[in-house]
C-alpha cells in the first residue's frame, strides 16, 4: 500500500493522518498495515488529506485496485 510510502516521503506520521482526517489512530494504523478495508467515506477523508501533499494521488495508488468496503 502506497500510503506508507507517501507518509515517509513527506515526513508524515500515522498520527498526522489521524489528526488531519478525524480518524482514530488505530484505524489509520490498521488501514496502512492492510488489516482493515476502509469505507468510501474513510477513503475520501484519507485521499483529501494525502492530496494536500500529493495532489495527483489516486485511490488505486493508495489502496490498490480493490473497491472500498
PDB file with one MODEL, atoms N, CA, C and O in Angstrom:
MODEL        1
ATOM      1  N   UNK A   1       0.847  -1.180   0.000  1.00  0.00           N
ATOM      2  CA  UNK A   1       0.000   0.000   0.000  1.00  0.00           C
ATOM      3  C   UNK A   1       0.887   1.235   0.000  1.00  0.00           C
ATOM      4  O   UNK A   1       1.843   1.331   0.770  1.00  0.00           O
ATOM      5  N   UNK A   2       0.568   2.143  -0.843  1.00  0.00           N
ATOM      6  CA  UNK A   2       1.414   3.308  -1.051  1.00  0.00           C
ATOM      7  C   UNK A   2       1.242   4.395   0.004  1.00  0.00           C
ATOM      8  O   UNK A   2       2.010   5.357   0.022  1.00  0.00           O
ATOM      9  N   UNK A   3       0.260   4.264   0.874  1.00  0.00           N
ATOM     10  CA  UNK A   3       0.082   5.301   1.894  1.00  0.00           C
ATOM     11  C   UNK A   3       1.355   5.440   2.713  1.00  0.00           C
ATOM     12  O   UNK A   3       1.824   6.554   2.946  1.00  0.00           O
ATOM     13  N   UNK A   4       1.911   4.334   3.146  1.00  0.00           N
ATOM     14  CA  UNK A   4       3.126   4.375   3.969  1.00  0.00           C
ATOM     15  C   UNK A   4       4.268   5.056   3.223  1.00  0.00           C
ATOM     16  O   UNK A   4       5.035   5.810   3.822  1.00  0.00           O
ATOM     17  N   UNK A   5       4.388   4.797   1.925  1.00  0.00           N
ATOM     18  CA  UNK A   5       5.443   5.414   1.128  1.00  0.00           C
ATOM     19  C   UNK A   5       5.256   6.928   1.034  1.00  0.00           C
ATOM     20  O   UNK A   5       6.221   7.686   1.132  1.00  0.00           O
ATOM     21  N   UNK A   6       4.014   7.359   0.844  1.00  0.00           N
ATOM     22  CA  UNK A   6       3.741   8.792   0.757  1.00  0.00           C
ATOM     23  C   UNK A   6       4.000   9.467   2.096  1.00  0.00           C
ATOM     24  O   UNK A   6       4.559  10.563   2.143  1.00  0.00           O
ATOM     25  N   UNK A   7       3.598   8.822   3.176  1.00  0.00           N
ATOM     26  CA  UNK A   7       3.852   9.390   4.506  1.00  0.00           C
ATOM     27  C   UNK A   7       5.351   9.563   4.721  1.00  0.00           C
ATOM     28  O   UNK A   7       5.807  10.608   5.185  1.00  0.00           O
ATOM     29  N   UNK A   8       6.103   8.534   4.381  1.00  0.00           N
ATOM     30  CA  UNK A   8       7.561   8.600   4.557  1.00  0.00           C
ATOM     31  C   UNK A   8       8.166   9.704   3.694  1.00  0.00           C
ATOM     32  O   UNK A   8       9.024  10.457   4.154  1.00  0.00           O
ATOM     33  N   UNK A   9       7.718   9.796   2.447  1.00  0.00           N
ATOM     34  CA  UNK A   9       8.247  10.792   1.504  1.00  0.00           C
ATOM     35  C   UNK A   9       8.023  12.218   2.004  1.00  0.00           C
ATOM     36  O   UNK A   9       8.841  13.103   1.751  1.00  0.00           O
ATOM     37  N   UNK A  10       6.925  12.438   2.706  1.00  0.00           N
ATOM     38  CA  UNK A  10       6.595  13.787   3.184  1.00  0.00           C
ATOM     39  C   UNK A  10       6.833  13.952   4.688  1.00  0.00           C
ATOM     40  O   UNK A  10       6.399  14.937   5.285  1.00  0.00           O
ATOM     41  N   UNK A  11       7.516  12.997   5.288  1.00  0.00           N
ATOM     42  CA  UNK A  11       7.847  13.045   6.711  1.00  0.00           C
ATOM     43  C   UNK A  11       6.594  13.218   7.572  1.00  0.00           C
ATOM     44  O   UNK A  11       6.572  14.002   8.520  1.00  0.00           O
ATOM     45  N   UNK A  12       5.557  12.466   7.216  1.00  0.00           N
ATOM     46  CA  UNK A  12       4.300  12.488   7.955  1.00  0.00           C
ATOM     47  C   UNK A  12       4.171  11.204   8.760  1.00  0.00           C
ATOM     48  O   UNK A  12       4.783  10.188   8.430  1.00  0.00           O
ATOM     49  N   UNK A  13       3.380  11.258   9.805  1.00  0.00           N
ATOM     50  CA  UNK A  13       3.140  10.081  10.632  1.00  0.00           C
ATOM     51  C   UNK A  13       1.688   9.642  10.504  1.00  0.00           C
ATOM     52  O   UNK A  13       0.842  10.379   9.998  1.00  0.00           O
ATOM     53  N   UNK A  14       1.421   8.454  10.960  1.00  0.00           N
ATOM     54  CA  UNK A  14       0.037   7.987  11.008  1.00  0.00           C
ATOM     55  C   UNK A  14      -0.777   8.888  11.930  1.00  0.00           C
ATOM     56  O   UNK A  14      -1.963   9.112  11.687  1.00  0.00           O
ATOM     57  N   UNK A  15      -0.165   9.394  12.961  1.00  0.00           N
ATOM     58  CA  UNK A  15      -0.838  10.323  13.871  1.00  0.00           C
ATOM     59  C   UNK A  15      -1.245  11.591  13.121  1.00  0.00           C
ATOM     60  O   UNK A  15      -2.321  12.134  13.369  1.00  0.00           O
ATOM     61  N   UNK A  16      -0.394  12.068  12.206  1.00  0.00           N
ATOM     62  CA  UNK A  16      -0.737  13.233  11.391  1.00  0.00           C
ATOM     63  C   UNK A  16      -1.987  12.956  10.558  1.00  0.00           C
ATOM     64  O   UNK A  16      -2.885  13.794  10.471  1.00  0.00           O
ATOM     65  N   UNK A  17      -2.034  11.777   9.949  1.00  0.00           N
ATOM     66  CA  UNK A  17      -3.187  11.400   9.131  1.00  0.00           C
ATOM     67  C   UNK A  17      -4.440  11.317  10.003  1.00  0.00           C
ATOM     68  O   UNK A  17      -5.497  11.826   9.631  1.00  0.00           O
ATOM     69  N   UNK A  18      -4.314  10.678  11.153  1.00  0.00           N
ATOM     70  CA  UNK A  18      -5.460  10.562  12.056  1.00  0.00           C
ATOM     71  C   UNK A  18      -5.976  11.942  12.458  1.00  0.00           C
ATOM     72  O   UNK A  18      -7.178  12.202  12.411  1.00  0.00           O
ATOM     73  N   UNK A  19      -5.076  12.805  12.845  1.00  0.00           N
ATOM     74  CA  UNK A  19      -5.452  14.150  13.254  1.00  0.00           C
ATOM     75  C   UNK A  19      -6.069  14.930  12.097  1.00  0.00           C
ATOM     76  O   UNK A  19      -7.057  15.640  12.282  1.00  0.00           O
ATOM     77  N   UNK A  20      -5.491  14.800  10.914  1.00  0.00           N
ATOM     78  CA  UNK A  20      -5.954  15.544   9.755  1.00  0.00           C
ATOM     79  C   UNK A  20      -7.241  15.034   9.147  1.00  0.00           C
ATOM     80  O   UNK A  20      -7.887  15.741   8.375  1.00  0.00           O
ATOM     81  N   UNK A  21      -7.623  13.810   9.488  1.00  0.00           N
ATOM     82  CA  UNK A  21      -8.825  13.218   8.911  1.00  0.00           C
ATOM     83  C   UNK A  21      -9.940  13.010   9.925  1.00  0.00           C
ATOM     84  O   UNK A  21     -11.085  12.763   9.549  1.00  0.00           O
ATOM     85  N   UNK A  22      -9.612  13.110  11.206  1.00  0.00           N
ATOM     86  CA  UNK A  22     -10.604  12.848  12.243  1.00  0.00           C
ATOM     87  C   UNK A  22     -10.802  11.366  12.516  1.00  0.00           C
ATOM     88  O   UNK A  22     -11.751  10.979  13.199  1.00  0.00           O
ATOM     89  N   UNK A  23      -9.917  10.542  11.988  1.00  0.00           N
ATOM     90  CA  UNK A  23      -9.990   9.101  12.225  1.00  0.00           C
ATOM     91  C   UNK A  23      -9.182   8.746  13.466  1.00  0.00           C
ATOM     92  O   UNK A  23      -8.281   9.482  13.868  1.00  0.00           O
ATOM     93  N   UNK A  24      -9.515   7.619  14.058  1.00  0.00           N
ATOM     94  CA  UNK A  24      -8.739   7.120  15.189  1.00  0.00           C
ATOM     95  C   UNK A  24      -7.370   6.654  14.686  1.00  0.00           C
ATOM     96  O   UNK A  24      -7.247   6.118  13.585  1.00  0.00           O
ATOM     97  N   UNK A  25      -6.359   6.868  15.504  1.00  0.00           N
ATOM     98  CA  UNK A  25      -5.014   6.424  15.141  1.00  0.00           C
ATOM     99  C   UNK A  25      -4.992   4.924  14.870  1.00  0.00           C
ATOM    100  O   UNK A  25      -4.323   4.471  13.941  1.00  0.00           O
ATOM    101  N   UNK A  26      -5.713   4.156  15.669  1.00  0.00           N
ATOM    102  CA  UNK A  26      -5.737   2.704  15.463  1.00  0.00           C
ATOM    103  C   UNK A  26      -6.357   2.344  14.113  1.00  0.00           C
ATOM    104  O   UNK A  26      -5.921   1.390  13.469  1.00  0.00           O
ATOM    105  N   UNK A  27      -7.363   3.093  13.682  1.00  0.00           N
ATOM    106  CA  UNK A  27      -7.979   2.837  12.375  1.00  0.00           C
ATOM    107  C   UNK A  27      -6.992   3.133  11.255  1.00  0.00           C
ATOM    108  O   UNK A  27      -6.880   2.359  10.304  1.00  0.00           O
ATOM    109  N   UNK A  28      -6.279   4.244  11.360  1.00  0.00           N
ATOM    110  CA  UNK A  28      -5.279   4.591  10.350  1.00  0.00           C
ATOM    111  C   UNK A  28      -4.201   3.519  10.308  1.00  0.00           C
ATOM    112  O   UNK A  28      -3.786   3.093   9.230  1.00  0.00           O
ATOM    113  N   UNK A  29      -3.752   3.087  11.464  1.00  0.00           N
ATOM    114  CA  UNK A  29      -2.720   2.042  11.523  1.00  0.00           C
ATOM    115  C   UNK A  29      -3.208   0.764  10.865  1.00  0.00           C
ATOM    116  O   UNK A  29      -2.466   0.138  10.108  1.00  0.00           O
ATOM    117  N   UNK A  30      -4.434   0.371  11.138  1.00  0.00           N
ATOM    118  CA  UNK A  30      -4.982  -0.846  10.533  1.00  0.00           C
ATOM    119  C   UNK A  30      -5.091  -0.715   9.012  1.00  0.00           C
ATOM    120  O   UNK A  30      -4.837  -1.679   8.290  1.00  0.00           O
ATOM    121  N   UNK A  31      -5.462   0.458   8.525  1.00  0.00           N
ATOM    122  CA  UNK A  31      -5.582   0.674   7.083  1.00  0.00           C
ATOM    123  C   UNK A  31      -4.204   0.647   6.430  1.00  0.00           C
ATOM    124  O   UNK A  31      -4.013  -0.012   5.408  1.00  0.00           O
ATOM    125  N   UNK A  32      -3.256   1.351   7.010  1.00  0.00           N
ATOM    126  CA  UNK A  32      -1.902   1.392   6.451  1.00  0.00           C
ATOM    127  C   UNK A  32      -1.285  -0.002   6.423  1.00  0.00           C
ATOM    128  O   UNK A  32      -0.569  -0.353   5.485  1.00  0.00           O
ATOM    129  N   UNK A  33      -1.564  -0.786   7.449  1.00  0.00           N
ATOM    130  CA  UNK A  33      -0.996  -2.137   7.542  1.00  0.00           C
ATOM    131  C   UNK A  33      -1.900  -3.208   6.940  1.00  0.00           C
ATOM    132  O   UNK A  33      -1.683  -4.402   7.142  1.00  0.00           O
ATOM    133  N   UNK A  34      -2.926  -2.762   6.190  1.00  0.00           N
ATOM    134  CA  UNK A  34      -3.814  -3.644   5.435  1.00  0.00           C
ATOM    135  C   UNK A  34      -4.557  -4.656   6.293  1.00  0.00           C
ATOM    136  O   UNK A  34      -4.836  -5.769   5.845  1.00  0.00           O
ATOM    137  N   UNK A  35      -4.875  -4.276   7.517  1.00  0.00           N
ATOM    138  CA  UNK A  35      -5.687  -5.130   8.383  1.00  0.00           C
ATOM    139  C   UNK A  35      -7.158  -4.722   8.331  1.00  0.00           C
ATOM    140  O   UNK A  35      -8.027  -5.440   8.826  1.00  0.00           O
ATOM    141  N   UNK A  36      -7.427  -3.574   7.731  1.00  0.00           N
ATOM    142  CA  UNK A  36      -8.793  -3.062   7.641  1.00  0.00           C
ATOM    143  C   UNK A  36      -8.999  -2.493   6.247  1.00  0.00           C
ATOM    144  O   UNK A  36      -8.120  -1.825   5.701  1.00  0.00           O
ATOM    145  N   UNK A  37     -10.163  -2.762   5.679  1.00  0.00           N
ATOM    146  CA  UNK A  37     -10.533  -2.186   4.387  1.00  0.00           C
ATOM    147  C   UNK A  37     -11.381  -0.957   4.667  1.00  0.00           C
ATOM    148  O   UNK A  37     -12.430  -1.064   5.303  1.00  0.00           O
ATOM    149  N   UNK A  38     -10.945   0.212   4.203  1.00  0.00           N
ATOM    150  CA  UNK A  38     -11.663   1.446   4.517  1.00  0.00           C
ATOM    151  C   UNK A  38     -12.983   1.568   3.765  1.00  0.00           C
ATOM    152  O   UNK A  38     -13.129   1.070   2.650  1.00  0.00           O
ATOM    153  N   UNK A  39     -13.941   2.243   4.400  1.00  0.00           N
ATOM    154  CA  UNK A  39     -15.205   2.558   3.739  1.00  0.00           C
ATOM    155  C   UNK A  39     -14.965   3.677   2.734  1.00  0.00           C
ATOM    156  O   UNK A  39     -13.899   4.292   2.722  1.00  0.00           O
ATOM    157  N   UNK A  40     -15.942   3.932   1.909  1.00  0.00           N
ATOM    158  CA  UNK A  40     -15.838   5.008   0.922  1.00  0.00           C
ATOM    159  C   UNK A  40     -15.620   6.349   1.610  1.00  0.00           C
ATOM    160  O   UNK A  40     -14.818   7.160   1.146  1.00  0.00           O
ATOM    161  N   UNK A  41     -16.319   6.586   2.699  1.00  0.00           N
ATOM    162  CA  UNK A  41     -16.160   7.845   3.445  1.00  0.00           C
ATOM    163  C   UNK A  41     -14.732   7.983   3.963  1.00  0.00           C
ATOM    164  O   UNK A  41     -14.132   9.054   3.869  1.00  0.00           O
ATOM    165  N   UNK A  42     -14.199   6.911   4.502  1.00  0.00           N
ATOM    166  CA  UNK A  42     -12.833   6.932   5.028  1.00  0.00           C
ATOM    167  C   UNK A  42     -11.823   7.134   3.907  1.00  0.00           C
ATOM    168  O   UNK A  42     -10.871   7.900   4.054  1.00  0.00           O
ATOM    169  N   UNK A  43     -12.028   6.452   2.793  1.00  0.00           N
ATOM    170  CA  UNK A  43     -11.143   6.635   1.634  1.00  0.00           C
ATOM    171  C   UNK A  43     -11.123   8.109   1.232  1.00  0.00           C
ATOM    172  O   UNK A  43     -10.058   8.682   1.004  1.00  0.00           O
ATOM    173  N   UNK A  44     -12.290   8.707   1.148  1.00  0.00           N
ATOM    174  CA  UNK A  44     -12.365  10.115   0.741  1.00  0.00           C
ATOM    175  C   UNK A  44     -11.657  11.036   1.730  1.00  0.00           C
ATOM    176  O   UNK A  44     -11.011  12.001   1.323  1.00  0.00           O
ATOM    177  N   UNK A  45     -11.771  10.749   3.014  1.00  0.00           N
ATOM    178  CA  UNK A  45     -11.063  11.549   4.027  1.00  0.00           C
ATOM    179  C   UNK A  45      -9.552  11.429   3.862  1.00  0.00           C
ATOM    180  O   UNK A  45      -8.830  12.426   3.880  1.00  0.00           O
ATOM    181  N   UNK A  46      -9.089  10.191   3.702  1.00  0.00           N
ATOM    182  CA  UNK A  46      -7.647   9.970   3.566  1.00  0.00           C
ATOM    183  C   UNK A  46      -7.132  10.589   2.269  1.00  0.00           C
ATOM    184  O   UNK A  46      -6.079  11.226   2.260  1.00  0.00           O
ATOM    185  N   UNK A  47      -7.867  10.405   1.181  1.00  0.00           N
ATOM    186  CA  UNK A  47      -7.447  10.997  -0.089  1.00  0.00           C
ATOM    187  C   UNK A  47      -7.360  12.519   0.007  1.00  0.00           C
ATOM    188  O   UNK A  47      -6.400  13.120  -0.475  1.00  0.00           O
ATOM    189  N   UNK A  48      -8.356  13.138   0.626  1.00  0.00           N
ATOM    190  CA  UNK A  48      -8.340  14.601   0.769  1.00  0.00           C
ATOM    191  C   UNK A  48      -7.109  15.047   1.550  1.00  0.00           C
ATOM    192  O   UNK A  48      -6.473  16.041   1.200  1.00  0.00           O
ATOM    193  N   UNK A  49      -6.776  14.315   2.602  1.00  0.00           N
ATOM    194  CA  UNK A  49      -5.598  14.663   3.397  1.00  0.00           C
ATOM    195  C   UNK A  49      -4.309  14.461   2.599  1.00  0.00           C
ATOM    196  O   UNK A  49      -3.457  15.348   2.553  1.00  0.00           O
ATOM    197  N   UNK A  50      -4.174  13.306   1.981  1.00  0.00           N
ATOM    198  CA  UNK A  50      -2.957  12.981   1.228  1.00  0.00           C
ATOM    199  C   UNK A  50      -2.766  13.941   0.063  1.00  0.00           C
ATOM    200  O   UNK A  50      -1.636  14.305  -0.265  1.00  0.00           O
ATOM    201  N   UNK A  51      -3.855  14.351  -0.560  1.00  0.00           N
ATOM    202  CA  UNK A  51      -3.753  15.253  -1.721  1.00  0.00           C
ATOM    203  C   UNK A  51      -3.232  16.640  -1.360  1.00  0.00           C
ATOM    204  O   UNK A  51      -2.872  17.410  -2.250  1.00  0.00           O
ATOM    205  N   UNK A  52      -3.187  16.966  -0.095  1.00  0.00           N
ATOM    206  CA  UNK A  52      -2.528  18.208   0.318  1.00  0.00           C
ATOM    207  C   UNK A  52      -1.026  18.126   0.037  1.00  0.00           C
ATOM    208  O   UNK A  52      -0.367  19.145  -0.170  1.00  0.00           O
ATOM    209  N   UNK A  53      -0.502  16.914   0.032  1.00  0.00           N
ATOM    210  CA  UNK A  53       0.924  16.675  -0.168  1.00  0.00           C
ATOM    211  C   UNK A  53       1.216  16.062  -1.529  1.00  0.00           C
ATOM    212  O   UNK A  53       2.268  16.319  -2.114  1.00  0.00           O
ATOM    213  N   UNK A  54       0.293  15.254  -2.035  1.00  0.00           N
ATOM    214  CA  UNK A  54       0.412  14.572  -3.329  1.00  0.00           C
ATOM    215  C   UNK A  54      -0.867  14.867  -4.107  1.00  0.00           C
ATOM    216  O   UNK A  54      -1.776  14.037  -4.125  1.00  0.00           O
ATOM    217  N   UNK A  55      -0.958  16.031  -4.749  1.00  0.00           N
ATOM    218  CA  UNK A  55      -2.215  16.430  -5.415  1.00  0.00           C
ATOM    219  C   UNK A  55      -2.734  15.436  -6.445  1.00  0.00           C
ATOM    220  O   UNK A  55      -3.941  15.384  -6.684  1.00  0.00           O
ATOM    221  N   UNK A  56      -1.878  14.664  -7.048  1.00  0.00           N
ATOM    222  CA  UNK A  56      -2.311  13.720  -8.082  1.00  0.00           C
ATOM    223  C   UNK A  56      -2.589  12.319  -7.532  1.00  0.00           C
ATOM    224  O   UNK A  56      -2.822  11.394  -8.311  1.00  0.00           O
ATOM    225  N   UNK A  57      -2.570  12.145  -6.220  1.00  0.00           N
ATOM    226  CA  UNK A  57      -2.790  10.829  -5.625  1.00  0.00           C
ATOM    227  C   UNK A  57      -4.163  10.289  -6.018  1.00  0.00           C
ATOM    228  O   UNK A  57      -5.145  11.029  -6.071  1.00  0.00           O
ATOM    229  N   UNK A  58      -4.212   8.990  -6.292  1.00  0.00           N
ATOM    230  CA  UNK A  58      -5.461   8.336  -6.673  1.00  0.00           C
ATOM    231  C   UNK A  58      -5.779   7.212  -5.698  1.00  0.00           C
ATOM    232  O   UNK A  58      -4.922   6.746  -4.947  1.00  0.00           O
ATOM    233  N   UNK A  59      -7.037   6.793  -5.735  1.00  0.00           N
ATOM    234  CA  UNK A  59      -7.464   5.652  -4.927  1.00  0.00           C
ATOM    235  C   UNK A  59      -6.606   4.435  -5.252  1.00  0.00           C
ATOM    236  O   UNK A  59      -6.112   3.755  -4.353  1.00  0.00           O
ATOM    237  N   UNK A  60      -6.434   4.170  -6.536  1.00  0.00           N
ATOM    238  CA  UNK A  60      -5.685   2.988  -6.954  1.00  0.00           C
ATOM    239  C   UNK A  60      -4.248   3.024  -6.452  1.00  0.00           C
ATOM    240  O   UNK A  60      -3.695   1.998  -6.056  1.00  0.00           O
ATOM    241  N   UNK A  61      -3.655   4.201  -6.469  1.00  0.00           N
ATOM    242  CA  UNK A  61      -2.278   4.349  -5.996  1.00  0.00           C
ATOM    243  C   UNK A  61      -2.179   4.066  -4.498  1.00  0.00           C
ATOM    244  O   UNK A  61      -1.230   3.426  -4.045  1.00  0.00           O
ATOM    245  N   UNK A  62      -3.155   4.540  -3.738  1.00  0.00           N
ATOM    246  CA  UNK A  62      -3.096   4.389  -2.284  1.00  0.00           C
ATOM    247  C   UNK A  62      -3.595   3.044  -1.781  1.00  0.00           C
ATOM    248  O   UNK A  62      -3.047   2.484  -0.832  1.00  0.00           O
ATOM    249  N   UNK A  63      -4.635   2.531  -2.421  1.00  0.00           N
ATOM    250  CA  UNK A  63      -5.309   1.361  -1.879  1.00  0.00           C
ATOM    251  C   UNK A  63      -5.306   0.157  -2.802  1.00  0.00           C
ATOM    252  O   UNK A  63      -5.832  -0.891  -2.426  1.00  0.00           O
ATOM    253  N   UNK A  64      -4.742   0.262  -3.980  1.00  0.00           N
ATOM    254  CA  UNK A  64      -4.780  -0.842  -4.926  1.00  0.00           C
ATOM    255  C   UNK A  64      -6.068  -0.807  -5.728  1.00  0.00           C
ATOM    256  O   UNK A  64      -6.795   0.187  -5.704  1.00  0.00           O
ATOM    257  N   UNK A  65      -6.349  -1.880  -6.432  1.00  0.00           N
ATOM    258  CA  UNK A  65      -7.495  -1.922  -7.338  1.00  0.00           C
ATOM    259  C   UNK A  65      -8.790  -2.354  -6.664  1.00  0.00           C
ATOM    260  O   UNK A  65      -9.853  -2.277  -7.281  1.00  0.00           O
ATOM    261  N   UNK A  66      -8.730  -2.807  -5.413  1.00  0.00           N
ATOM    262  CA  UNK A  66      -9.938  -3.260  -4.725  1.00  0.00           C
ATOM    263  C   UNK A  66     -10.860  -2.084  -4.455  1.00  0.00           C
ATOM    264  O   UNK A  66     -10.419  -0.939  -4.367  1.00  0.00           O
ATOM    265  N   UNK A  67     -12.126  -2.377  -4.328  1.00  0.00           N
ATOM    266  CA  UNK A  67     -13.120  -1.345  -4.006  1.00  0.00           C
ATOM    267  C   UNK A  67     -13.147  -1.138  -2.492  1.00  0.00           C
ATOM    268  O   UNK A  67     -12.831  -2.042  -1.717  1.00  0.00           O
ATOM    269  N   UNK A  68     -13.532   0.069  -2.094  1.00  0.00           N
ATOM    270  CA  UNK A  68     -13.715   0.346  -0.668  1.00  0.00           C
ATOM    271  C   UNK A  68     -14.902  -0.452  -0.165  1.00  0.00           C
ATOM    272  O   UNK A  68     -15.805  -0.788  -0.931  1.00  0.00           O
ATOM    273  N   UNK A  69     -14.900  -0.756   1.131  1.00  0.00           N
ATOM    274  CA  UNK A  69     -15.991  -1.530   1.724  1.00  0.00           C
ATOM    275  C   UNK A  69     -17.277  -0.738   1.764  1.00  0.00           C
ATOM    276  O   UNK A  69     -18.297  -1.241   2.233  1.00  0.00           O
TER     277      UNK A  69
ENDMDL
END
